[in-house]
Amino acid sequence: MTLHYDQARWEDPDSEGYEPLLSEKNRETVSTEDVPLPDGLKRDSLSLPGLTEPELARHYTRLSQMNYGVESGPYPLGSCTMKYNPKFTEDVAALPSGLVHPDRSASSTQGTLELLYGLQDYLARIGGMDAVTLQPPSGAAGEFTGILLATAYHEAKGERDQRTEVVIPDSAHGTNFASAALGGYDVVELPSGDDGRVDVDALEAALSEQTAALMLTNPNTLGLFEREIEEIAGMVHDVGGLLYYDGANLNALLGRARPGDMGFDIMHYNVHKTFATPHGGGGPGAGPVGVVSDLEPYLPTPQVRERGGEYEFFEPEDSIGKVHGYTGNWLVLVKAYAYIARLGDEGLVDTSAKAVLNANYLASQVEYEIPNGPFHHEFVASAGEQDAADVAKRMLDYGVHPPTTKWPEFVPEALMTEPTEVESKRSLDQLAAAFNAVAGEDEETLASAPNRTSARRIDQTSAARDPRLSWQALDE
Ligand SMILES: Cc1ncc(COP(=O)(O)O)c(C=O)c1O
């Protein structure tokens, strides 16, 4: 009997703490003699794990602790906004009245439609947009929808053939480049200025009558506000292009500034980052898209509107069609609605205050070099002579999740850090202590990390090129 306790591990069956698969635990041969099936359909014998319910519960709890999540500790994964989401939104999403079959008639689902309409309205007001579609299931899908809307707009003006380019800053998220390319555009990469913001002269050179759109996020991925945004918008509009807002960083602006007022024509909202759905593993999320009135006729179908006190679906006149089944990821939308309603105007303003305050406080405590600043919701430090990936692995040993590393590439050994609005000063101090402990460590210590986690340093190349995807029994 083992009396030594180790956190669950999986890579080596001989290691302390190895947690076998359920099917490997206490296998018992069960007799099939009394099974009421015709003989031809019966197995001779059946081997199953013989476990009690507490053993089963403990197995899964142990497995759940092998990973690091927002409920394990601070998770400052820059750009991703990995924040703790309050549980009341789960309760709201689990209400039986929310589980309406999507094919039911509008007249028998007025409450559902009212919520969707209300969320369209909340988001339009928060973003300063004229209309919103709730359909896209992620930020990236929202971007692609936005690109399709831009195409429809240019087509209607007879300019699609001429407008072949989408301009994107080099600090932008990879999905921006992918969405533009998938939409059939040539990407023009815009080098950032020395201060990490859009270089207006470089933008001038990049824009032309071929420009379909400029995709920007503001504050950008360095956490820096684009102060020249009105001039930038004017420049894009002067050449007949559209200005697209990547809403991934909206938590920095909530209740204080609106992309629509800055001159943006299209935006997506990552409701799973800004509002209340866990973001990770690819979703399921929601990436609603807002547009100014000129683009409203092209929105995906169906939209929800209110007529004489009744809510109904309708198809915008020149709709690009559907980008997701029904109205999108309904339960994620319910959570976003509940979260915004609970926060109210004051709560939204408080959210952006804390997102910005937390990032700046943490930046002031971290000993790594941090170019630029002051920041909005995130900052990018440089690990200098250390390898940012090693820093990340070592931070796990101190019980915190690492920041996003090595992006943007123009910051050497980048550590993109976003503490989010939900962390307390205690958690921020814990994070700063972890950063600073690692900053003082030698190469050898970093290269061997992590040493205290369930999975140690894995061979990433083999994991990618030669993955073991099927279960093999221990005795095979
Ligand atoms: C700046 C930025 N834009 C777009 C996205 C894409 O969003 P999603 O992950 O919802 O597809 C992300 C994702 O983290 C992001 O950080």
PDBQT file of the ligand as one rigid body, heavy atoms in Angstrom, charges set to zero:
ROOT
HETATM    1  C1  LIG A 501      -6.530  39.904 -30.075  1.00  0.00    +0.000 C 
HETATM    2  C2  LIG A 501      -7.347  38.674 -30.412  1.00  0.00    +0.000 A 
HETATM    3  N1  LIG A 501      -8.119  38.671 -31.520  1.00  0.00    +0.000 NA
HETATM    4  C3  LIG A 501      -8.855  37.605 -31.866  1.00  0.00    +0.000 A 
HETATM    5  C4  LIG A 501      -8.853  36.450 -31.110  1.00  0.00    +0.000 A 
HETATM    6  C5  LIG A 501      -9.656  35.271 -31.585  1.00  0.00    +0.000 C 
HETATM    7  O1  LIG A 501     -10.694  34.985 -30.725  1.00  0.00    +0.000 OA
HETATM    8  P1  LIG A 501     -11.256  33.489 -30.530  1.00  0.00    +0.000 P 
HETATM    9  O2  LIG A 501     -10.254  32.765 -29.705  1.00  0.00    +0.000 OA
HETATM   10  O3  LIG A 501     -12.553  33.707 -29.853  1.00  0.00    +0.000 OA
HETATM   11  O4  LIG A 501     -11.427  32.888 -31.886  1.00  0.00    +0.000 OA
HETATM   12  C6  LIG A 501      -8.070  36.393 -29.951  1.00  0.00    +0.000 A 
HETATM   13  C7  LIG A 501      -8.040  35.139 -29.137  1.00  0.00    +0.000 C 
HETATM   14  O5  LIG A 501      -7.486  34.972 -28.109  1.00  0.00    +0.000 OA
HETATM   15  C8  LIG A 501      -7.295  37.527 -29.594  1.00  0.00    +0.000 A 
HETATM   16  O6  LIG A 501      -6.542  37.516 -28.491  1.00  0.00    +0.000 OA
ENDROOT
TORSDOF 0
